[in-house]
Amino acid sequence: MDIGSVNHEVDFCKVYDMETKEKVERILLKNGISFFAEWEEKGLGSLFFFRKPKEKAACIIRIHSDEVPKAKELLKSVLGAKT
């Protein structure tokens, strides 16, 4: 379910594996940046069945728009030019 932008929340990055997702989450938490992570599932199957995210599924990390410059600096070693 996409509810759009909430309280100046923006899509910050998209990750495709659990290892990167967990690294991003740890860095954001350690530095006091609140975030929301949502798995982006494609296809009709995801509408009818609860399934664990697949390895190739994308996870969108959203943060407050004011935190984007700080998060980019903190995560450039993990994400490189992905943000």
GROMACS elastic network, one bead per residue, 0.5 to 0.9 nm:
[ bonds ]
;  ai    aj funct       b0    kb
    2     5     6  0.89132   500
    3     6     6  0.76579   500
    4     9     6  0.86530   500
    4    10     6  0.89118   500
    5     8     6  0.62249   500
    5     9     6  0.53777   500
    5    10     6  0.63887   500
    5    11     6  0.86498   500
    6     9     6  0.52501   500
    6    10     6  0.81634   500
    6    64     6  0.88979   500
    7    64     6  0.74576   500
    7    65     6  0.89592   500
    8    63     6  0.83003   500
    8    64     6  0.55775   500
    8    65     6  0.56464   500
    8    66     6  0.81268   500
    9    12     6  0.88552   500
    9    35     6  0.86152   500
    9    36     6  0.89210   500
    9    62     6  0.61990   500
    9    63     6  0.52975   500
    9    65     6  0.57575   500
    9    66     6  0.89172   500
   10    61     6  0.85467   500
   10    62     6  0.53004   500
   10    63     6  0.56266   500
   10    64     6  0.60790   500
   10    65     6  0.57734   500
   10    68     6  0.86143   500
   11    14     6  0.79851   500
   11    60     6  0.66570   500
   11    61     6  0.60665   500
   11    63     6  0.66906   500
   11    64     6  0.88225   500
   11    65     6  0.87873   500
   12    60     6  0.74354   500
   12    61     6  0.56319   500
   12    62     6  0.51324   500
   12    63     6  0.61764   500
   12    64     6  0.87516   500
   12    65     6  0.85596   500
   12    68     6  0.71030   500
   12    71     6  0.86123   500
   12    72     6  0.87223   500
   12    83     6  0.66050   500
   13    59     6  0.82720   500
   13    60     6  0.59006   500
   13    61     6  0.53937   500
   13    62     6  0.71794   500
   13    79     6  0.85276   500
   13    82     6  0.70362   500
   13    83     6  0.55030   500
   14    21     6  0.87959   500
   14    58     6  0.61600   500
   14    59     6  0.54562   500
   14    61     6  0.61939   500
   14    82     6  0.79866   500
   14    83     6  0.81483   500
   15    18     6  0.80884   500
   15    20     6  0.65887   500
   15    21     6  0.61385   500
   15    57     6  0.85081   500
   15    58     6  0.56226   500
   15    59     6  0.51945   500
   15    60     6  0.65763   500
   15    61     6  0.78742   500
   15    79     6  0.87032   500
   15    82     6  0.88926   500
   16    19     6  0.89139   500
   16    20     6  0.75563   500
   16    21     6  0.76669   500
   16    55     6  0.68684   500
   16    56     6  0.57889   500
   16    57     6  0.59135   500
   16    59     6  0.61481   500
   16    60     6  0.89327   500
   17    20     6  0.57110   500
   17    21     6  0.63326   500
   17    22     6  0.88034   500
   17    54     6  0.88743   500
   17    55     6  0.59775   500
   17    56     6  0.70671   500
   17    57     6  0.78270   500
   17    58     6  0.76779   500
   17    59     6  0.80344   500
   18    22     6  0.60211   500
   18    23     6  0.85607   500
   18    55     6  0.77097   500
   18    59     6  0.88189   500
   19    22     6  0.52945   500
   19    23     6  0.63065   500
   19    24     6  0.87549   500
   20    23     6  0.50687   500
   20    24     6  0.61648   500
   20    25     6  0.85678   500
   20    78     6  0.73831   500
   20    79     6  0.81955   500
   21    24     6  0.52214   500
   21    25     6  0.61663   500
   21    26     6  0.86693   500
   21    37     6  0.86602   500
   21    59     6  0.74817   500
   21    61     6  0.84262   500
   22    25     6  0.50443   500
   22    26     6  0.60911   500
   22    27     6  0.86483   500
   23    26     6  0.52092   500
   23    27     6  0.62990   500
   23    28     6  0.86429   500
   23    75     6  0.89876   500
   23    78     6  0.74905   500
   24    27     6  0.53226   500
   24    28     6  0.61657   500
   24    29     6  0.85904   500
   24    61     6  0.86769   500
   24    75     6  0.69669   500
   24    78     6  0.73589   500
   24    79     6  0.83729   500
   25    28     6  0.51652   500
   25    29     6  0.60211   500
   25    30     6  0.84438   500
   25    35     6  0.79939   500
   25    37     6  0.86904   500
   25    61     6  0.87125   500
   26    29     6  0.52141   500
   26    30     6  0.59758   500
   26    31     6  0.85907   500
   27    30     6  0.51317   500
   27    31     6  0.62424   500
   27    32     6  0.87106   500
   27    33     6  0.85290   500
   27    71     6  0.86863   500
   27    74     6  0.73005   500
   27    75     6  0.73640   500
   28    31     6  0.52808   500
   28    32     6  0.62358   500
   28    34     6  0.68801   500
   28    35     6  0.74982   500
   28    71     6  0.71892   500
   28    74     6  0.81452   500
   28    75     6  0.84552   500
   29    32     6  0.51830   500
   29    33     6  0.58318   500
   29    34     6  0.67767   500
   29    35     6  0.83247   500
   30    33     6  0.77904   500
   31    34     6  0.89270   500
   31    71     6  0.87852   500
   31    74     6  0.85741   500
   33    63     6  0.74260   500
   33    64     6  0.82192   500
   33    67     6  0.69783   500
   33    70     6  0.88923   500
   33    71     6  0.77399   500
   34    62     6  0.87170   500
   34    63     6  0.63719   500
   34    64     6  0.75456   500
   34    67     6  0.88920   500
   35    61     6  0.66241   500
   35    62     6  0.54797   500
   35    64     6  0.74790   500
   36    60     6  0.80638   500
   36    61     6  0.57318   500
   36    62     6  0.51157   500
   36    63     6  0.66472   500
   37    59     6  0.64245   500
   37    60     6  0.56314   500
   37    62     6  0.63759   500
   38    58     6  0.84401   500
   38    59     6  0.54824   500
   38    60     6  0.53503   500
   38    61     6  0.67131   500
   38    62     6  0.83195   500
   39    53     6  0.67898   500
   39    57     6  0.68399   500
   39    58     6  0.58518   500
   39    60     6  0.63197   500
   39    61     6  0.89589   500
   40    53     6  0.84457   500
   40    57     6  0.63180   500
   40    58     6  0.53073   500
   40    59     6  0.58125   500
   40    60     6  0.69459   500
   41    45     6  0.89838   500
   41    46     6  0.62716   500
   41    47     6  0.88215   500
   41    53     6  0.74256   500
   41    54     6  0.85638   500
   41    57     6  0.61931   500
   41    58     6  0.73328   500
   41    59     6  0.88399   500
   42    45     6  0.80293   500
   42    46     6  0.67520   500
   42    47     6  0.88569   500
   42    57     6  0.80096   500
   43    46     6  0.60720   500
   43    47     6  0.76237   500
   44    47     6  0.53698   500
   44    48     6  0.70894   500
   45    48     6  0.55682   500
   45    49     6  0.61433   500
   45    50     6  0.87415   500
   45    51     6  0.87703   500
   46    49     6  0.55237   500
   46    50     6  0.66661   500
   46    51     6  0.69344   500
   47    50     6  0.79852   500
   51    54     6  0.83229   500
   53    56     6  0.81407   500
   53    57     6  0.60869   500
   53    58     6  0.85018   500
   53    59     6  0.89129   500
   54    57     6  0.51917   500
   54    58     6  0.86258   500
   55    58     6  0.83212   500
   62    65     6  0.89131   500
   63    66     6  0.83986   500
   63    67     6  0.67783   500
   63    68     6  0.71785   500
   63    71     6  0.87288   500
   64    67     6  0.55070   500
   64    68     6  0.70376   500
   65    68     6  0.55275   500
   65    69     6  0.86023   500
   66    69     6  0.73899   500
   66    70     6  0.83839   500
   67    70     6  0.54684   500
   67    71     6  0.60320   500
   67    72     6  0.85927   500
   68    71     6  0.51101   500
   68    72     6  0.60066   500
   68    73     6  0.86420   500
   69    72     6  0.51880   500
   69    73     6  0.63892   500
   69    74     6  0.87647   500
   70    73     6  0.52894   500
   70    74     6  0.62572   500
   70    75     6  0.86564   500
   71    74     6  0.50357   500
   71    75     6  0.59251   500
   71    76     6  0.82919   500
   72    75     6  0.53045   500
   72    76     6  0.57854   500
   72    79     6  0.85700   500
   72    83     6  0.68890   500
   73    76     6  0.55820   500
   73    77     6  0.84209   500
   74    77     6  0.75024   500
   74    78     6  0.85368   500
   75    78     6  0.52358   500
   75    79     6  0.58732   500
   75    80     6  0.75246   500
   75    83     6  0.87766   500
   76    79     6  0.51610   500
   76    81     6  0.71117   500
   76    82     6  0.84386   500
   76    83     6  0.80832   500
   77    80     6  0.56132   500
   79    82     6  0.53888   500
   79    83     6  0.67508   500
   80    83     6  0.73275   500
